[in-house]
Amino acid sequence: MLKQVNYVNKYKFVITLVVFAVWMLFFDGNSALFINKQYNELLDLRVQERFLKKEINEMNQQKIDLFSDNDKLERYAREHYYFKKDNEDVYVIEEAED
């Protein structure tokens, strides 16, 4: 007689490890896919953090430059906020966008 091989009993540890690995990689709350997504989001946030720190430093330098001299502050206010003195008129000419 031929001996019937029960593959489930023979490879039960291998099957258990494979099922566990698949579960942990794809279905668990802290799966590898979720961790990879979180890691990519962290990298994007770090890039954004560097950009915003650079912008903050530039704005702080601009603030120091503007408040160090009244002429610079007046020029900035005139150019960006269209401030004017009492005895003058301001005309804003905008270039046409093509």
Order of alpha helices (4+ residues) and beta strands (2+ residues): alpha-alpha-alpha-alpha
